[in-house]
Amino acid sequence: MNDFDMRAKVSDLYARYAECICDGEMEKWPEFFREECLYRILPKTNYDRGLRIGPMFAESKGALVDRVLAIRETLVHAARSLTHIVSGTRIVSSEGSLLRTRSMISVFQTLVDGTTKLLLVGRTFDVIDTSGGELKFAERVVVFDSELLAGALVYPV
Amino acid sequence: MDMEIRGTELNPAKKWPREDSSRVPLWVYTDQDNYRRELERIFYGPFWHFVGIDSEIPNAGDFMRVTIGERTVLVTRGEDGAIQALLNSCAHRGIELCQAKFGSQKEIMCPYHQWTYDLKGELIGVPFRRGIKGKGGFPEDFDLAKHGLRALKVENVNGAVFASFDHSVPSMEEYLGEESYFYLKRIFNGRKVKVLGYQRQRIKGNWKLYMENIKDPYHASLLHVFLISFGLYRIDQKGVTVTDERTRSHNVFASIRNTGEESGTLEMKSFRKDLKLNDMRLVKAEKEYSDEVTIQIQTLFPDLVLQQQGNSLQLRYVIPMGTDEFELLWTYFGYEDDDEETTLRRLRQANLTGPSGFVSIDDTEVLGYSGDGIKVNPGATAILELGGRGSAAPADGNMVTEGPIRGFYEYYRTVMYGDQD
C-alpha cells in the first residue's frame, strides 16, 4: 500500500473512532483495539513529569469491554452528548506493521439543561497495527491540557 | 428584627434544629457568612492540612505551590534540608509571588518590585533601599527582619507533609489521637513514598459534602453498583471502625481480608451473574502490609481522605471554592522501592477511583446533584438517623450507620459556633 492510501486509511480510522463514541455506540468501541493493547488518558502535568496516573488505564481489549459494561450497567451518571473534533491526524513513523501516529482532539460535552462546554482538549500519541485486515489501535495515549476536569470523565476519549 | 430571628425559606435563621446532630440545617452549605467563618476558623485555624509528599521536593531550593482553603502556599526545601510552608503573598503589597506548580530556586523574588526572600521566608533584600543618589529609599529604621513571609507550622509524617496557619495546633499524633495516627502511620510507615501522579476535578457542591460522603458507609452498599454487581463490596464485610473519641471527626473504616477463602477482592459472588470482569487484574490485589487490612478509608478533619484500596494508595484533598463548589485533588502514590509489577498493580487499581473511577464517578455525579438540590433549598434540613441520633462511635465494624457524619457536625458546630451557644 502506498503512503497516500495508508494516510487515507488512518484518517478514516480516526473519523470512525470519534463517530463511534459520539454516536453512543459504546459496544463497538473496544473493536477499534487489538486484543493486546494499551489505553491511557492522562493529564499533561503528569505526562510532562513522567508520571503515569490518569483517569483511565487499560492493558487489554477485555479491560475496555469492562469499561463499557460499567458505563452501561453500573455507573450512576447524568445523560450527556459528546462531540469530538479531531484534527492534525498524522503518521509520525512506521516500523514493520506498526505506525506511530498523532492527532489533536477537543471534546465538547452537553448535559441536560446545560449549554455545551469544552470537556477537554489534548493530543493523542498512538500506535496503529496494520497487520490485520482492518487497522487497530495497539496503543492510544490521550494527553489532555487542563488536569482540572469539570466533574466526572465518564466516557473514553 | 423578628424576621431575622425566625428567618424565611430562602434566608433561614442560622439555628440548629436540634441539640443532637441528627439534623443538619442546609444553610451550612449555602450561607456566605458561614463560609467565611469556615475559612477563618477551620482552614486558617488550628487544624492540619495536607500540603504534599516530601519526595516531590528532594533538593534544597525545590518548591511546590499548593492550596489551603482559598490561599496558596509555597512548600520549600531549605538549604538545611528542612521543609517550610510559606504564604504565597508578598509582605510588601500582597501579590502572589509564584505561579508555577513546581520549581527550584535559590531565593524567592517577587516579580513586581523584586522584594527577595530566602527559602525560609526571611526578607533578604529590597531594591532601592537607600534610594538613588541620596534621594528616595526606605526610612532608616526599616527593618528587613520584620517583613518576612508568613510561615506556617509544618509537620512531616514519614513523607506526608502537613501545614497549619495557626501555630497553636498540636502535633499530628496528639491532633489525630492514638488510633487514627496509627492508621496514618500504617501507610506512611517510614518506607520512602513516591508520587505516581495527580488528578484534579471540580465538583459543584459544598466541600463538606465530600467529607460526609467518605464518612458514610451507608451509601457504598447502595450507590456503588459496580462494587455490588461484581461482588467487590458487601455491607457485612468484616471490618474495623475507628473514631477519635475526643473530636469524633477523624474516622477510619477498614476492611479485613476474609480468611479461609481465596481472596477478599477476588471473591466474585456477583449479584449479577451475567456481569463478569474480563480483565481481573483490575481487582487483583497483593498483600503488602503485615496485617490483613485490604481497604482503609480514613478521614482527617477537616479536609483530607487517605485511602488504601487493595494496592492503590491515594490522598484526596478537598479545596473549598465558595459555598457551592470544591476542588478534589487526588495524589496517587507508592513506595520508592516498589518494583514495576507493584507499580502496575497500583496503576490498574487506580481505575476504581478518580474522575473516571468505576466507583468515584458515582460520587462525583451524586455530589453534583446534592449541590443542585441544596443550593435552592437553604431552609430545609438534612436527617441523619441511621444508627441512632447521637454521635457516639459506632460499634466496631458496624457499617450501617451515619454516626461518623453526626460526629463531624457535632465537632464542626463546636469549632464554628461553640463560643456562641
Interface residues (C-beta under 8 A of the other chain):
Chain A: I41 L42 P43 T45 N46 R49 L51 R52 I53 G54 P55 M56 F57 A58 E59 S60 G62 A63 V65 D66 L69 A70 E73 T74 L75 V76 H77 A78 E147 L148 L149 A150 G151 A152 L153 V154
Chain B: K101 F102 V195 L196 G197 Y198 Q199 R200 Q201 R202 I203 K204 L223 V225 F226 S229 R272 L275 L277 N278 D279 R281 L282 E327 Y332 T343 L347 R348 A350 N351 G354 P355 S356 G357 F358 S360 I361 D362 T364 E365 V366 G368 Y369
